[in-house]
Every structure is written in structure tokens, then in C-alpha cells.
């Protein structure tokens, strides 16, 4: 096998191994980064939702509860779930957040809009089974898009909640008239009744990560091709062509052409080899002369 072929094969194998290992590592890193990004977006959305819940509960509800009790139509603005849901509807009008979804998903909700679907009901079940679990997150396909979700258990922690969520007889009339008495009741203190869940779109983030992956691999590939071309050029110019010339001259000398000269070379390893050959040629010349003189003298 020729030296160039050998070197190219070795470099190519090293590169393929290198690109495979770094490709796997890069893909892992980018995927992790993308997951961190969507997870931090979901966390921020959840945190803001909870702040808004608290605000509605502490600052708005006290003003509205008297109206809830005196009117026929329930005033949903008094309810944190309502204010968060409506705020998210406004947020979703902004293009950058059009796919952000917040839901207080309950298997037995007051407002049927909060009804947990199968997936969310499963999450509520998991929170029931593992009371120590404080959150669950992962990926879910919704409307043919990939979403990252973060979910927290929703526990009834105050007795005051049960007025509207335990027994229809105790609930305000306006609530019964607006939402009916078939659902949203029978909740118990300290029981998990729903899951707070935030969905953030993940498709775009992962696509960007994938594009970065291809871009970096592409750049590595181009650098590699440039290196291979450079190695080939250098090998040819600095080693192979000079060795070929030395071999050619050595061949002429070997068939008795003493005028063939190993030309002056750079003072590197091949230069030293050429000089050694030159000295050998002179020694050979002297030896042949002595032989010739001896045979002439006889
Ligand atoms: C004055 C009555 C009332 C009180 C008090 C009340 N809620 Fe509600 N709650 C409602 C109504 C009505 C809805 C549905 C609002 C909507 O989204 O239209 C609701 C919705 C919810 C939801 C969303 C799921 C669903 O049932 O639609 C959760 C969770 C919830 N409430 C928990 C609580 C907790 C926890 C408390 C106590 C801190 C509480 N509620 C106090 C009336 C009440």
C-alpha cells in the first residue's frame, strides 16, 4: 500500500471515530441544553401563575366574595384558576407565547374547561400514589406538536375552599346556577384534587438544537477535509517527491551513471539521506577507480 493511502486511511479512521464520539457527546449536550431551556421556561410560567393565584386569592377575592353571594351569576374573577387561565389567554395573543398553555386539570372540576384529559388524569393519579412527589415533568405530543410539561399536585389546604367544593348545599347559589351541582364537589381537605400543569412548546427549541448539531458537524467535516488535503499536499511536496527523486538518481548510479547527482536538499532527514547517498556515490566512484587502475596495471 502506498504511504499516501496508508496515511489517508489512518487519518480517516481517526476522524470517523472522533466525529462519532464528539457527535454523540454534542448531541447529548445540545439535547440537555434544549431541555433545560424549555424546563426553565415552564418553571417561570408556573411561578408567575402561582404569584397571580396568590394575588387573586389575597387581594381580589375578599372584594368579590360578597358579590358572589348576592348575585345570580357567579363572578369568576374571584377565582384564582379563572384569573390565571384568562391571563394566559391574553399572553397567548403574543406570537412568542402562542403555544404556552396553563391548566388546573381536575378529574372532577367545577368548570368543565378544567376537566383533566386522560394524560392529565394519569398525572393526578401518580400524585395520589406518591404523596411525596412535588412535581412531574416530561414531553407530550399535543395538536401534533411536541410540548414540554411541568406539573404540580394541587392540594386543598384550607377549610374555606370546601365551602364551594365539598357540598352543593353549602355553595353560593350563583355558583350552582352558573356551573351546576353535578361536578366540582366532594373534595376533601388535604386531598389532591387537580394538577397545575404548564405546557411550553418544545418543537422549535429542539429543532434549533438539531440545526446547531448539523452546523457544528458540517464545520468539523469541512475542517477535516481541509486537513486531509493539506496533509496530502505536504506529504507529496516534503517527502514523497524528494524520495522519488533520490530513488531515481540512486537507480541511475546503480547502473553505472556516475554523473547523476543527488541534488542539494533542505537540511532535514531526507536532506541527510541525500548527502549520505552522495558520499556513498563518491566512495563507489573511488572504489571503481582503484579497481580500474589495478586491472590496467596488470
Ligand atoms: C366562592 C366559591 C369558591 C371558593 C371559596 C373556592 N373555589 Fe375553587 N372554584 C370555584 C369556582 C366557581 C371555580 C370555577 C371557576 C372557573 O374557572 O370558571 C373554581 C375552580 C377551582 C379549581 C380549578 C378546577 C375546577 O374545579 O374547575 C381549583 C383547583 C380550585 N377551584 C381550588 C380551590 C381551592 C384550593 C380553594 C381554596 C383556597 C378554592 N378553590 C376556593 C369556586 C370556589
Boltz pocket constraint, residues with backbone or C-beta under 6 A from the ligand:
constraints:
  - pocket:
      binder: B
      contacts: [[A, 68], [A, 74], [A, 76], [A, 79], [A, 81], [A, 82], [A, 104], [A, 105], [A, 106], [A, 108], [A, 109], [A, 110], [A, 111], [A, 112], [A, 114], [A, 154], [A, 155], [A, 156], [A, 157], [A, 158], [A, 160], [A, 161], [A, 162], [A, 163], [A, 164], [A, 165], [A, 172], [A, 175], [A, 179], [A, 184], [A, 193], [A, 194]]
      max_distance: 6.0
